[in-house]
């Protein structure tokens, strides 16, 4: 018994020493390291073009439209788990919108500003740069919703549209976020935060959707302390989460009331910039990707898109995994990225 106790103490002591050595080796936690160049800016927005060592083998450039919540850096979390790097390696010419970090001066930005202003200006910049009539959009989550709205209003500018885990039909009760939003007073919420919704507040809400996640994170952290690679994997994800930007109150209010509560996009009642958004006007080739285990955007919110758009060429892609795993998991690198680039190649 005494020998076993001594053995266990030695093991713990050895692990603590190794953990200390591991932590001392980590001086910086880098994410989003794939080289890129800023080519256009407007207000807080920056449009990047990812650097290529060789000419792109695709004719049509791709614009990545990420959600306003969190940052695009999850798509390039580390070199061996980078969705963006996979797109580049396949031969795509990749542009990306970095929305930046809204401040009090941006509190009145609306969906109209993001769609008819920022996205449209970036699309026009790329069209002019490459001398093409239409470009491709590759969109993520809320960025997918904005891109669907955009592609419905500007069908003559978009050739192929790829949506990832994108909420479209907000009538579902499959996820807690969709249930909670039905009864919340978003006018009071925006007013209470003086027109700018803190990123930390939203992250707390996301944590409540899966309360056991905090305990799982602590276990993962503890189990990774003596392994530098595992610890860096953990810290990179935590750094990405910690950088969540605040949200422009007016856009947040519109998104939650018009979509989550009133489901206006599906009903054909959504107005953006004085124009009705008709999904039947969306004619771009469509690849609609959903995650089977997504607790943030359940499949029931994503799948219906294919039934409402006017696209003749439209496909639904089922990815076995969760909301984040679509981009950072090992399966994503081996399966999803190649599938997306192959789909685009056929339609280039």
N, C-alpha and C positions, 0 to 999 in steps of 0.2 A: 504493500500500500504506500509506504513511504517512498520507495523507489519510483513508483508511478507518479506521485505528486511532484517529485523532483524533476522527473522527465517532462511533465506538463509545464512546469515553471520555466525550464530551460527552453522549451519550444516557444512559449510566449515571449520570453526575453529575446530569443533569437529573431522572432518576427518583428518585435518592436525595434530592435537595432536595424534590421533590414528596412523597415518602414522609414526610420529616420534618415538612413542613407539615401533611400529613394526620393524622399521629399527634398533633400539637399541637392539632388541632381536636377531638379526641375526649377528653372529660373524664369521661364516664360511659357505661357500656354497660348500657342498660335492657332488661329482658325482662319479659314478663307485665304489661303496662301497662293492659290493659282493666280499667276500674273495677269493683270488687266489694266486697261487704260481708260481714263475718263474722257469721253468724247462729246458730252453735252450736259449742261446743268441748267436747272431752273428752280428758283426758290431753294427748298431743302433737298430736292431731287438731284441725283447724279445718274447719268446713263453711262454704263461701262461697256467696253468691247473687250472680250478676252483675247489675250495675245496668242498668236499662232506662229509656230516656227515654219510651217508650210502653208501653201494655199489651201483654202477650204475645198473639199471635194463635192460639197452641196452647192447648188446654185442659189437657193433661197436662204437668206439669213434668218436666224431665230431670235426673237425677243422673249426673255424670261420675265414674267410678271408675277412677283411674289405677293404674299398677303401683306396687309398693312400691319398686322400683328406679328411680333417677332421680326427677325431680320433674315435676309436671303442667305446668310452665312452657313445655315444648316445644309445648304446644297453643296457646300465646299468645306465640310467640317474638318477633314484631314485628307492628305493626298491619296490614301488607299481606300477612302470612303467618300469620294467626291463625285456627285452626280454631274456636276459641270465638267469636270475633267473627262468623264466618260463621253460626254457630248462632243468635246473638243477632239478627243482621240478618234472618234468616229468620223471626223471630217467636217463638222458643222462650224459655221461662223456664228458665234454666240454673243449676243448683247444681253444686258441685264439692267433692270431698273432698281436702284437703291433709293428707297423712299426717304431715307434720312430720319431725323428725329424731330417731329413737330413740336412747336413751342406755343405759348399763349397767342402769338400773332397768327397762328394757323387755325385757331379754334373754329373759324367759320368756313373752312374748306368743306366742300360737299362732294357727293358722289359725282356730280356734274364736273367739278374741278378735276377730280382724279381721272375720269373717263374721257370727257370731251377736251380737257386741258392736257394734263400730264401724259396720259397714255397716247393720245392722238399726236401730240407733239413729238414724242419719241418714235412712234411708228413713221411719221412723216420724215423725220431726220434719217432713219434707216433706209426708207424708200428712196430718198434723194441721194443718199450716199452710194447706194448700190444700183441706182437707176432701174428700179423694178416697180411694178404697179402694186404687187402684193408681197407680204412677208409672212413668216410663220410666227405664231405665238405659242409659247409653252408656259402654262400657268399653274399656280399652286394655291389650293385652298381658297381663301377669300379673294386672292388675286385671280383665281379662275372665274369666280362670280363676276368680278369687274371686267374680265376679258370676254366673257360670254355676252355681257351687256354691250361692250365695245364692238364686238364682232357682229352683233345684231344691228347696231347703228351704222357701222361702216363695213358692210360686207364686201365692198369693192377693194378693200385694202388688205384683207386677210386670206391667205391661201390655205393654210393648214392650222388647225387649232387643237392643241393637246391640253386637256384639263386633268389635273391630278387632285384627288380627294376634294372635289369642289362642291359646296352646298348650292343646290338649285331649287329643290322642292323642300320648303321649310315647314310643311304641314306635318311631318313625321314627329312622333314622340319617342323614337328609338334611342335617342341620346339625352342625357340629363340637361345638357346645354340647351337643347331644343325645348325641353319641358319647362325649365326655369324661365326662359326668355318670354314665354307666353304671358306671364303675369307680372313682369317687371315694369316699373315706371321709368322709362329711359329719359324722359324729359327732366325728371327730378334728379336722376343720376348725373346727367350732363351739367345741370345747374349746380348741383352740389359740389362738383369738382371744378367749377368755374370755367367750363367750356373745354377742358382738356382731360381726357381719361388716362390716368397713370398706367403705365405698363405693368408696374408691380401689382396694382389692383387686379388687372386681368389675369396675371399669373397666379394670384391667390385663388381666383375663381376656377382656373384650370386645374389647380391642385385639388380643389374640393370635388372635382368630377371623379377622381381616383384617389381617395384619401390614404390608401395603403401605399401609394407610390413613395411617400416620404420615407417610410420604414424601409422599403426596398432599396431606395437610394442610399440610405445610411449603411445598409448591409453591403451593397455594392462597393461603396467607398471603403469600408473597413476591410473587405476582402481583397481590395486592389492595392492597399498601402505598400505591400512588399513587391509589387510588380509594376515597373515604370510604365510599360506600354498600356496596361489595363487602367492604371491611374490616369494617364494622359487622356485616354478615351473618355473616361468619366468627366474629367475636368473640362475638356473641350465642350461637351454637351452642356455642362453647367454654365460655362462662360457664355455660350450662345443664349441660353435662357435668361441669364442676368442682364443681357443687353437689350431686352425688350423695349421698344420705343413707346412713348405715349401716343394717344390717338386723338386726332382732330375731332372735337365734340360733335360738330354738325354732321360729318360723314358717319360717325359712329351711331348717332341718333337715327339717321335715315336708314342705315343698313339694318339696325335692329328692329325698327318699327315697320318699315316698308317690306322687309324681307322676312325676318324671323317671326314677326307677329302677324303681318297681313298677307304674306306670301304673294306679293304683287307681281313678281317676275313671272311665275307660272301662270297666274291669272290673266296676264297681258295688261295689267293696270299700272305698271311701273312707268313713271315719267322721269327722264333724266335730261336736263337742259331744255325742258319744254317739249321733248319728243317722247312719244310712247315707245317702249321697248317691246318689239314683236320678235319672239324667238324664231318664228318662221322665216324671218329675214336673214337669219344666220345660215349662210350657204357654204361656208368653208368646210373642207374635209375635217371630220371630227374624230379624235381618239379620246374617249372618256374613261379615265382610270379611277377605280375606286379600291379601297382597302377593306378586306372582309372583316377585320377585327378593329376597325376604326371607331373609337369611342367619342371622338370630337365631331367628325362628319360621317355619320353612319351611311352605309350603302343606300338606304332608302331615300336619302337626301340627294344623292348623286346620280343614281341610275336613270331616273326619269328624264334627264336632259335629252337623251337620244330620241325620246318620243315627241318632243316639242320643237326641235330645230328643223329647219328646212333643208339641211344637208342631205345630199343623195348618198354620199360616201361617209358612213358613220359607223364606228366600232366601239364596243364596250370591252374594257379590259379589267379583269378581276385579279387583284394582287393579294395573295395570302399573307396578311401582315397588318400592322397598325399604322396610324397616321404618320408617325415619324419614320417608321421602318421602311416606308415606301422609298425613302431617299438615302438613309444612312446604313441600313442593314446590308449584310453580305449578299443576301439574295437579290437585293436591288441592283447591286453592281454587276452581278452575273446574269440576271434575268431581265429586269425592267428597262434599264438604260439601253441594252442592245435591242430590245423589242421596239422601243420608241424610235430609236435612230433608224431601224430597218423600215418601220412604218413610214417615216418621213422620206426616206430614200425612194421608196416606191412611188411617192407622190411629188417628187422634186422636178 
